[in-house]
Amino acid sequence: MTFSVDIFSRFIDNYGDISIPLRLAHGLYIDHGVTSNVFLTPNELTQKILDKNFFNENINIINIDKMDNNLLPNNNVVTIFDTQLPLSYEVKLTNKNLLINYEYFSAEQWVKDYHLKESINKKYKKIFYIPGVSEHSGVPIFAINDKDLYQTEKLRDTNTINFFCYFNENIEASIKVLRNNFPHYDSVLHDRFDKDKDRGKNLLSFNDFDKALANSLINFVRGEDSLIRAILAGSPFIWQPYIQENGLHITKLNAFLDHYFISLPLQLRDIFLIWNNQSLNLEHWRYLLENIENLKDFYLDARENFIKRGAGIAQIYSLFIK
């Protein structure tokens, strides 16, 4: 079988390094019939993720560190988060090749100066694709068919609150306040690990994770891929960006809040910020739980505006691959 697109991603420390390239490859085939080579870092967690998800012969998984040095690049190449290409592969790229660098998610002002701009590279064409929520950014990776998984109206009654976050002492304290004061809510902790625990022990497939978010009262999510899944799920969510030095993740968070939501209530903005810096107290939990019906409408309205921009995989296909 001939594969049409080469996608590269190296596992650094979180699921998005794997889920984003795999979701892209899967969506390109399901929605557009495009087959892909997906070059990934091999490790135990990567293999567990592959085992949990069904990828058919239209997606060719290749060990990025043991690839055939004689492999010729496809015309269309995608790097996730500016993945360093193997030298034996990169030296074969020419001006006939197009490399799309799928960058980190951002809603900040600088994006408009770089999104869809070409890198200075005399040998081959390299274009930056920066996903975000403003009209000056790209649509993040999700497929047309993904929307079938999600609710189109307010959820039925549920008491489940999902926590998929970068756990720390503040977050542990926040969850303790919830459990002590609202014991009838079911708090589910995903990927709560330390160095001597097996991260893959309670791993969900992509579809099961998406469904868990869609059937939750509130979702506390982290990183990039999980944020997009939480947006599509339609349930109220609180986002924790990847933690960066000098508080840069708070700048990223504020930019997202400014561009994604319309008339964000001050109390809700405070909860986003406190979740990323301090601990939620009893009053914060009361606000979320006592106003949950109004919040459901608020988040569904925001999601509707987000989806109007189309699906990210369709945009990547139409801009670069079609």
C-alpha positions, 0 to 999 in steps of 0.5 A: 500500500502507498501512504500519502502523508508522513507525520512525525512526533516524538513523545516527550512527557504527555499523551498529546505528543501521541494522540495529536498525530494519531487523531490527525492520521485517523481523521485524514483517512476517515474523512478524506481517504488519505493514508499516512505514515506516522513516525513515533517514539517507541516506549511502553506508554506509546505501545499501550496507547496503540494497543488501546486504539484500533488503527487499521492498515491505512495508518502505518506506524513506524519507529522514528528512531529505527526508520529505513534510511532509504525511505523517500519522503512524501510530498506532504510532511507534517511535524507535530510541535516542530519535531526534529526530523531524522537526518537521513530523511531531512536531507532528501527533502527538496523544493517539491516537498511541503512541510507543515509544522503543527505548532502548540495551541495559542490564542495570543496576539503574536499568532497572527504574525506566524500562522500560515507563514513560511519559514526561511528555508531554501531547500524545502517549503515549511509552513507554520500551522498554529491552532487556536480559537481566533480567526487569525489561527488554525482550527485545532485537530479534530475531525468532522465525524468527531462531532457525532460523539458529542451532545447537542443539548444539555446533558442528562443528570450526572454526578461525575467530575473528571480530573485529567490534570497535572496533579500537584499539592494545590489540586489535591487540596482542591479535590479534597474540599470537593470530596469532603463537602460534596460526597455525592459527586463522583470524582474520577482521577485520570493519569494520577501518577508518580515515577514509580506508578504505571501510567498506562494502568487505567488508560482509556482508548481515545473514544472512551476518553471522549465519551467520559468527557461527554458524559461528565458534569464538569471536566478538569483537563490539561494540555492541548488535545484534552482541551479540544476534546473537552470543548467538543464534549460541551460540558463545563470544563476548567483548563490547565495549560502545560506549566511553563516557567515565568508564568507563561502558561497563565498568559496562555490561559488568559488569552484563551479565556479572552478569545474563546468565551463571550462575556466570561463571568468574573467568578468563573475566570477566577476559578480558572486562574486559581485552579492553575495557581492555588487551591479551590475552596468551598465557595468556588465549588459552591459556585460551580455546582449551584450554577451548573445549569446556567454554566451548561448553556454558557459552555454549549454556546461557546462550543457552537461558535468554536465549531462554526470555524469547521474541523481542523483536519478538514482545514489541514486537508484543504490547505495542504493536501487536497 
